[in-house]
Amino acid sequence: MTHASPPVTTMELVQHEEFLKRLAELFEKCNSSKGSIWLTHKRLTYEPNGPPEGAGADREYPCLVRAVDGRDVKFSTTVSSVELPKFHAAYSALLRQSMTGLRKRDKKKEKAKAEAAAARRQKLETDVAITGSKRGRGRAKRQRKVKAAIKQQETRKLIAERQQAKVANKKV
């Protein structure tokens, strides 16, 4: 069985307005569904067929701005130093407008969930000790523990079945 690799997409160079428009669409797509966007800024120094760079050359370089969603969307634009303030004003306004979909992680809740899950696993792993007399005082307590032990066995069996199903699905 051969797996088809996803199509490789190349970086597409677009104009400033097109870049901002596409970036807004990408933010909208990633805010409505789960997704990530990587934005990079770097000084563009590459000149095809140009002479080698001098060590003390005083030059203004254009800025390369890229946007990638990690899968199939890749586009970039180059901004000259003259156009940079105007572009950055529009770009920062777009970022401020689009970042409302982001939220800060609530680490306290995550930690509490993880601790509760660990406590449940620990409780499931330890056997219920059935103590108390079969008749007389302590009978109700013993009956509760017997029921808890039966429920624990059923839960263990259910978890084992789920794990077997997961393994079977991975093999297919």
Secondary structure as UniProt FT lines:
FT   STRAND          12..13
FT   HELIX           16..32
FT   STRAND          38..43
FT   TURN            48..49
FT   TURN            55..56
FT   STRAND          63..68
FT   STRAND          74..79
FT   TURN            81..83
FT   HELIX           84..98
FT   HELIX           99..101
FT   HELIX           107..125
FT   TURN            137..138
FT   HELIX           139..171
//
